[in-house]
Amino acid sequence: MNRNRLPSKAAALFAGLVLAALAGCGSGGKGEPEALGSKGPARPAKAVPAAPPGLAGMPPLLDPNDVYAADRPNKLSPVVKDFPSRVYVPNTNSNTVSVIDPATYKVIDTIPVGVQPQHVVPSWDMKTLWVNNNRGHTLTPINPATGEAGEPVEVHDPYNLYFTPNGKYAVVMASMDRELVFRDPHTMNRVKTVPVTCFGVNHADFSADGRYFIVSCEFSGELLKVDTEKMEIVGQQKLPFEGAMPQDVKISPDGKTFYVADMMAHGMWVLSGDTFDVPKLLPTGKGCHGLYVSRDSREMYVSNRGEGTVSVFDFKQNKLTKKWELPEGGSPDMGGVSADGQVLWLSGRYNSEVYAIDTVTGKQLAKIPVGGGPHGLAVYPQPGRYSLGHTGIFR
């Protein structure tokens, strides 16, 4: 007989005692985990994927499903609530800024600025309006509390101006220099220059988390994707249309889709910023140019500069629902929505005029004569906590 082997009955009894002992270990009272082997294998806890971090220092969105949640009617920041309501119109050919009182539809002031002012841009902290004097190579600051212009700041080729969502940098769209220039948002001192291989960088918008932004290249029909923190280009593509000329860029309220106006393709390019996939074209009208979101985040107003119309895009329905015609035609270009959301203001680029349009009926409320070549006008103040630049992109 093998002395190391128990008889079969004894072995079975011993095995039962061992299992019973194991079952009792650590399986104490209610709420404690079951012991190994008591009722089968333990189930591992499901790993919860960590949400991708947003841009460091960026104020969190008020609503993760709506990047424009801070832009509700008349929801003015304490910083801007006492500023007089004005419309600032850069006249590219006149080297001036016309100041309109929206209550009377009258020009109440004309401010001399530098050569070829293209856009009036609210600063990230919303305390200053910067006039982009493209060929004068300066930025003229305007105090929106007083309407007075300050000393110009030397900045080369400032066609357009944006601010990173954390307020850390200004980003100059140096169109002719073929550069994206990251600068100090207050002094405008150069921090980093990013050369580009496309032609005519001009408009942009940021992802919901602020980690990247999409840039249009007007003269080569291309789009760029730029890493905000690294200040590096991480994607580039040619638009699938011969002679494409992309203009304004805007993100959808849910942060999933980017829209890019194209004045030669006569519509908006639609694409995912995350995947940076090949965009699809949604025709809107001749000379599609500017994109402006309504105060309730439901619609987007699309100016068709080549035919004197404004198309209205419904985000939820994912389609165009209306088209408004200016009664005497015109060249609706860049602009913004009034603080109460009731009026869309657009410059008439080739007609030396500005249009005020009712956002409910599409009726033209006023047509106001201004200087030559009016372009990126800013309606100010507007709701929001901080500015991403251009004529007023607020979060």
C-alpha positions as CSV (number, residue, x, y, z in Angstrom):
1,M,0.0,0.0,0.0
2,N,1.3,3.5,-0.9
3,R,1.7,5.3,2.4
4,N,1.2,8.7,0.6
5,R,-2.2,8.0,-0.8
6,L,-5.4,8.1,1.4
7,P,-8.1,5.6,0.8
8,S,-10.8,6.9,-1.7
9,K,-13.5,7.5,1.0
10,A,-11.0,9.3,3.3
11,A,-9.7,11.4,0.4
12,A,-13.2,12.5,-0.5
13,L,-13.9,13.4,3.1
14,F,-10.7,15.4,3.3
15,A,-11.4,17.3,0.1
16,G,-14.9,18.2,1.4
17,L,-13.4,19.6,4.6
18,V,-10.9,21.7,2.7
19,L,-13.5,23.2,0.4
20,A,-15.8,24.0,3.3
21,A,-12.9,25.7,5.1
22,L,-12.1,27.8,2.0
23,A,-15.7,28.7,1.5
24,G,-15.9,30.1,5.0
25,C,-12.7,32.2,4.8
26,G,-13.3,35.9,4.2
27,S,-17.0,35.5,3.3
28,G,-18.2,37.2,6.4
29,G,-21.2,39.4,6.7
30,K,-23.5,41.1,4.3
31,G,-21.9,43.3,1.7
32,E,-18.4,41.6,1.8
33,P,-17.1,40.0,-1.4
34,E,-17.6,36.3,-1.9
35,A,-14.6,34.0,-1.3
36,L,-12.8,32.4,-4.2
37,G,-14.5,29.3,-5.2
38,S,-17.7,29.9,-3.3
39,K,-20.0,30.4,-6.2
40,G,-17.8,30.4,-9.2
41,P,-15.1,32.8,-10.4
42,A,-15.3,36.4,-9.3
43,R,-16.3,39.0,-11.9
44,P,-13.6,41.7,-12.5
45,A,-14.8,45.3,-12.3
46,K,-15.4,46.9,-15.6
47,A,-12.7,49.4,-16.6
48,V,-14.2,52.8,-17.2
49,P,-12.3,54.6,-19.9
50,A,-11.0,58.0,-18.8
51,A,-12.4,60.9,-20.7
52,P,-9.8,62.6,-22.9
53,P,-8.4,65.6,-21.1
54,G,-9.4,69.0,-22.5
55,L,-6.9,71.8,-23.1
56,A,-5.2,72.7,-19.8
57,G,-6.6,75.9,-18.3
58,M,-9.6,76.1,-20.5
59,P,-12.9,77.0,-18.6
60,P,-15.2,73.9,-18.7
61,L,-18.2,74.1,-21.0
62,L,-21.4,75.0,-19.2
63,D,-23.1,72.1,-21.1
64,P,-21.0,69.3,-22.5
65,N,-23.6,68.9,-25.2
66,D,-23.7,72.5,-26.3
67,V,-20.5,74.6,-26.8
68,Y,-22.7,77.7,-27.2
69,A,-24.5,77.3,-23.8
70,A,-22.9,80.5,-22.5
71,D,-24.2,82.5,-25.4
72,R,-27.9,82.8,-24.5
73,P,-29.8,86.0,-25.2
74,N,-28.5,89.0,-23.1
75,K,-26.5,86.7,-20.9
76,L,-23.7,89.3,-20.6
77,S,-20.6,88.8,-18.6
78,P,-19.9,91.3,-15.8
79,V,-16.9,92.4,-17.8
80,V,-19.0,93.7,-20.7
81,K,-22.5,94.3,-19.3
82,D,-21.9,98.1,-19.0
83,F,-20.4,98.6,-22.5
84,P,-22.6,100.5,-24.9
85,S,-24.2,98.4,-27.6
86,R,-22.4,99.1,-30.9
87,V,-21.6,97.6,-34.3
88,Y,-17.9,98.1,-35.3
89,V,-17.4,97.9,-39.1
90,P,-13.8,97.8,-40.6
91,N,-13.8,99.5,-44.0
92,T,-11.0,97.7,-45.8
93,N,-10.7,100.3,-48.6
94,S,-11.2,103.4,-46.4
95,N,-8.9,102.5,-43.6
96,T,-11.5,103.3,-41.0
97,V,-13.9,101.7,-38.6
98,S,-17.6,102.9,-38.8
99,V,-19.4,102.7,-35.4
100,I,-23.1,102.1,-35.7
101,D,-25.7,102.6,-32.9
102,P,-28.0,99.6,-33.4
103,A,-30.9,101.4,-31.7
104,T,-31.0,104.1,-34.4
105,Y,-29.2,102.3,-37.3
106,K,-27.0,105.3,-37.6
107,V,-23.2,105.7,-37.9
108,I,-22.2,107.7,-34.8
109,D,-18.5,107.7,-35.2
110,T,-15.7,107.0,-37.7
111,I,-12.3,105.9,-36.3
112,P,-9.2,106.2,-38.5
113,V,-7.1,103.0,-38.3
114,G,-4.3,101.3,-40.2
115,V,-4.1,100.2,-43.8
116,Q,-6.6,97.6,-45.0
117,P,-8.5,96.7,-41.8
118,Q,-10.1,93.3,-42.2
119,H,-11.7,92.2,-39.0
120,V,-12.7,93.7,-35.6
121,V,-11.8,91.0,-33.0
122,P,-12.9,90.8,-29.3
123,S,-9.9,89.8,-27.1
124,W,-10.1,86.6,-25.0
125,D,-10.8,88.6,-21.8
126,M,-13.4,90.6,-23.8
127,K,-11.9,93.9,-22.6
128,T,-10.5,95.0,-25.9
129,L,-11.5,95.1,-29.6
130,W,-8.5,94.6,-31.9
131,V,-8.7,96.0,-35.5
132,N,-6.7,93.8,-37.8
133,N,-4.9,96.2,-40.2
134,N,-3.7,93.6,-42.6
135,R,-1.5,95.7,-45.0
136,G,-0.6,98.2,-42.3
137,H,0.9,95.4,-40.2
138,T,-0.6,96.7,-37.0
139,L,-3.4,96.0,-34.6
140,T,-5.4,99.0,-33.4
141,P,-7.0,98.5,-29.9
142,I,-10.4,100.0,-29.3
143,N,-11.8,100.4,-25.8
144,P,-15.4,99.2,-26.0
145,A,-16.3,101.1,-22.9
146,T,-15.5,104.4,-24.5
147,G,-15.2,103.7,-28.2
148,E,-11.7,105.3,-28.2
149,A,-8.8,103.8,-30.2
150,G,-5.4,103.3,-28.6
151,E,-1.9,103.2,-29.9
152,P,-1.4,100.6,-32.7
153,V,0.7,97.5,-31.9
154,E,3.1,96.2,-34.6
155,V,2.0,92.8,-35.8
156,H,3.0,91.6,-39.3
157,D,0.3,90.5,-41.7
158,P,-2.7,90.3,-39.3
159,Y,-5.4,89.1,-41.7
160,N,-7.4,87.6,-38.8
161,L,-7.0,86.9,-35.1
162,Y,-8.0,84.1,-32.8
163,F,-7.4,83.2,-29.1
164,T,-6.8,79.7,-27.7
165,P,-9.6,78.6,-25.4
166,N,-7.4,78.9,-22.3
167,G,-6.5,82.4,-23.1
168,K,-2.8,81.5,-23.2
169,Y,-2.1,82.6,-26.8
170,A,-3.4,84.9,-29.5
171,V,-3.1,83.2,-33.0
172,V,-2.5,85.5,-35.9
173,M,-3.6,84.3,-39.3
174,A,-0.8,85.7,-41.4
175,S,-2.3,85.0,-44.8
176,M,0.3,86.3,-47.1
177,D,3.2,85.4,-44.9
178,R,1.9,81.8,-44.9
179,E,2.2,81.5,-41.2
180,L,0.2,80.8,-38.0
181,V,1.8,83.0,-35.4
182,F,1.2,82.3,-31.7
183,R,1.6,85.5,-29.7
184,D,1.1,86.7,-26.1
185,P,-2.6,87.7,-26.0
186,H,-1.9,91.0,-24.3
187,T,1.5,92.4,-25.6
188,M,1.2,90.5,-28.9
189,N,4.9,89.5,-28.7
190,R,5.7,86.6,-30.9
191,V,5.9,83.2,-29.1
192,K,6.1,80.7,-31.9
193,T,5.8,80.8,-35.7
194,V,4.3,77.8,-37.5
195,P,5.0,77.9,-41.3
196,V,2.3,76.5,-43.5
197,T,2.5,75.0,-47.0
198,C,-1.0,76.1,-48.0
199,F,-2.0,79.6,-49.2
200,G,-4.2,82.1,-47.5
201,V,-4.8,80.9,-44.0
202,N,-7.8,83.0,-42.9
203,H,-10.6,81.5,-40.6
204,A,-10.7,78.9,-37.9
205,D,-12.7,77.4,-35.0
206,F,-11.8,75.2,-32.0
207,S,-12.9,71.7,-31.0
208,A,-15.2,71.4,-28.0
209,D,-12.3,70.4,-25.7
210,G,-10.0,73.0,-27.2
211,R,-7.3,70.5,-28.0
212,Y,-7.2,71.4,-31.7
213,F,-8.6,73.8,-34.3
214,I,-9.5,73.6,-38.0
215,V,-8.1,76.3,-40.3
216,S,-9.3,77.2,-43.8
217,C,-6.7,78.1,-46.5
218,E,-8.5,80.3,-49.0
219,F,-6.2,80.4,-51.9
220,S,-5.2,76.8,-52.2
221,G,-8.5,75.2,-51.2
222,E,-7.2,73.3,-48.2
223,L,-7.9,72.7,-44.6
224,L,-5.4,72.4,-41.7
225,K,-5.8,70.7,-38.3
226,V,-3.7,72.2,-35.6
227,D,-2.8,70.9,-32.2
228,T,-3.5,73.8,-29.8
229,E,-1.1,72.8,-27.0
230,K,1.8,71.6,-29.1
231,M,1.2,74.5,-31.6
232,E,1.8,72.0,-34.5
233,I,0.0,71.1,-37.7
234,V,-1.3,67.5,-37.3
235,G,-3.4,67.2,-40.4
236,Q,-3.8,68.8,-43.9
237,Q,-6.1,68.0,-46.8
238,K,-7.2,69.4,-50.1
239,L,-10.9,70.0,-50.5
240,P,-12.5,67.7,-53.2
241,F,-13.6,70.6,-55.5
242,E,-11.6,72.2,-58.3
243,G,-11.1,75.9,-57.4
244,A,-12.4,75.6,-53.8
245,M,-12.1,78.7,-51.8
246,P,-12.9,78.0,-48.1
247,Q,-13.9,80.9,-45.8
248,D,-15.5,80.9,-42.4
249,V,-15.3,77.9,-40.1
250,K,-17.8,76.9,-37.3
251,I,-18.3,74.0,-35.0
252,S,-21.8,72.5,-34.3
253,P,-23.3,72.9,-30.9
254,D,-22.7,69.3,-30.0
255,G,-19.1,69.6,-31.0
256,K,-19.2,66.7,-33.4
257,T,-19.2,68.5,-36.8
258,F,-17.3,71.3,-38.4
259,Y,-18.8,73.5,-41.2
260,V,-16.6,75.4,-43.7
261,A,-18.1,78.0,-46.0
262,D,-16.8,78.0,-49.6
263,M,-17.4,80.9,-51.8
264,M,-16.5,79.0,-55.0
265,A,-18.2,75.7,-54.2
266,H,-21.2,77.8,-53.2
267,G,-21.9,75.8,-50.1
268,M,-20.7,74.5,-46.8
269,W,-18.2,71.6,-46.4
270,V,-19.3,69.3,-43.6
271,L,-16.8,67.1,-41.7
272,S,-15.8,65.5,-38.4
273,G,-12.9,67.4,-36.8
274,D,-11.9,64.4,-34.7
275,T,-11.4,62.1,-37.7
276,F,-10.6,64.9,-40.1
277,D,-12.3,62.9,-42.8
278,V,-13.1,63.9,-46.4
279,P,-15.8,66.5,-46.2
280,K,-19.1,66.5,-48.0
281,L,-20.6,69.6,-49.7
282,L,-24.0,71.1,-48.7
283,P,-25.0,73.7,-51.3
284,T,-26.3,76.9,-49.8
285,G,-26.0,79.7,-52.4
286,K,-23.6,81.6,-54.6
287,G,-20.5,82.9,-52.7
288,C,-21.2,81.1,-49.4
289,H,-19.1,83.1,-46.9
290,G,-20.0,83.7,-43.2
291,L,-21.4,81.3,-40.6
292,Y,-23.3,82.5,-37.4
293,V,-25.0,80.4,-34.8
294,S,-28.4,81.5,-33.3
295,R,-28.6,82.4,-29.6
296,D,-30.6,79.2,-28.9
297,S,-28.1,77.0,-30.7
298,R,-30.8,75.6,-33.0
299,E,-29.9,77.3,-36.3
300,M,-26.9,78.7,-38.2
301,Y,-27.2,81.7,-40.5
302,V,-25.1,81.4,-43.7
303,S,-24.4,84.5,-45.8
304,N,-24.2,83.9,-49.5
305,R,-22.2,86.9,-50.7
306,G,-22.5,86.3,-54.4
307,E,-26.3,86.3,-54.5
308,G,-27.5,88.6,-51.7
309,T,-29.1,85.9,-49.6
310,V,-28.9,84.3,-46.2
311,S,-29.5,80.5,-45.8
312,V,-30.7,79.1,-42.5
313,F,-29.4,75.7,-41.4
314,D,-31.2,73.7,-38.7
315,F,-28.8,71.6,-36.7
316,K,-31.3,69.1,-35.4
317,Q,-32.9,68.5,-38.8
318,N,-29.5,68.6,-40.4
319,K,-30.7,70.6,-43.4
320,L,-31.4,74.0,-44.8
321,T,-34.9,75.2,-43.9
322,K,-35.1,78.8,-45.1
323,K,-33.5,81.3,-47.5
324,W,-33.8,85.0,-47.0
325,E,-33.3,87.4,-49.9
326,L,-32.1,91.0,-49.4
327,P,-34.8,93.1,-51.1
328,E,-32.3,95.1,-53.3
329,G,-29.6,92.4,-53.4
330,G,-26.2,93.1,-52.0
331,S,-23.1,91.3,-50.8
332,P,-23.7,89.9,-47.3
333,D,-20.3,89.0,-45.9
334,M,-19.1,88.8,-42.2
335,G,-20.8,89.9,-39.0
336,G,-22.6,88.6,-35.9
337,V,-25.8,88.3,-34.0
338,S,-27.1,90.9,-31.6
339,A,-27.0,90.3,-27.8
340,D,-30.7,89.5,-27.7
341,G,-30.5,87.2,-30.7
342,Q,-33.1,89.2,-32.7
343,V,-30.9,90.8,-35.3
344,L,-28.2,89.4,-37.7
345,W,-25.7,92.1,-38.7
346,L,-23.7,91.6,-41.9
347,S,-21.4,93.8,-43.9
348,G,-22.1,94.4,-47.6
349,R,-18.6,93.9,-48.9
350,Y,-19.0,95.2,-52.4
351,N,-21.8,97.7,-51.7
352,S,-20.3,99.9,-48.9
353,E,-23.2,99.1,-46.6
354,V,-24.3,97.1,-43.6
355,Y,-27.5,95.0,-43.3
356,A,-29.6,94.4,-40.2
357,I,-31.8,91.3,-40.6
358,D,-34.6,90.1,-38.4
359,T,-33.6,86.5,-37.3
360,V,-37.3,85.4,-37.1
361,T,-38.7,86.7,-40.3
362,G,-35.6,87.3,-42.4
363,K,-36.8,90.8,-43.1
364,Q,-34.2,93.5,-43.8
365,L,-34.6,96.0,-41.0
366,A,-32.0,98.5,-42.2
367,K,-29.4,99.1,-44.8
368,I,-26.7,101.5,-43.5
369,P,-24.1,103.3,-45.7
370,V,-20.5,102.9,-44.4
371,G,-17.0,103.2,-45.8
372,G,-15.5,101.3,-48.7
373,G,-15.1,97.5,-48.6
374,P,-16.7,96.8,-45.2
375,H,-15.6,93.3,-44.0
376,G,-15.5,91.6,-40.6
377,L,-17.8,93.6,-38.4
378,A,-18.2,93.0,-34.7
379,V,-21.4,93.3,-32.8
380,Y,-20.5,94.2,-29.3
381,P,-21.0,93.4,-26.5
382,Q,-22.2,89.8,-26.9
383,P,-23.1,87.0,-24.4
384,G,-20.4,84.6,-23.4
385,R,-17.5,84.1,-20.8
386,Y,-14.5,84.5,-23.2
387,S,-13.8,85.1,-26.8
388,L,-12.1,82.8,-29.3
389,G,-11.6,85.7,-31.7
390,H,-12.7,86.5,-35.3
391,T,-15.8,88.7,-35.3
392,G,-17.0,87.1,-32.1
393,I,-16.9,83.4,-31.3
394,F,-17.8,83.1,-27.6
395,R,-17.9,80.2,-25.1
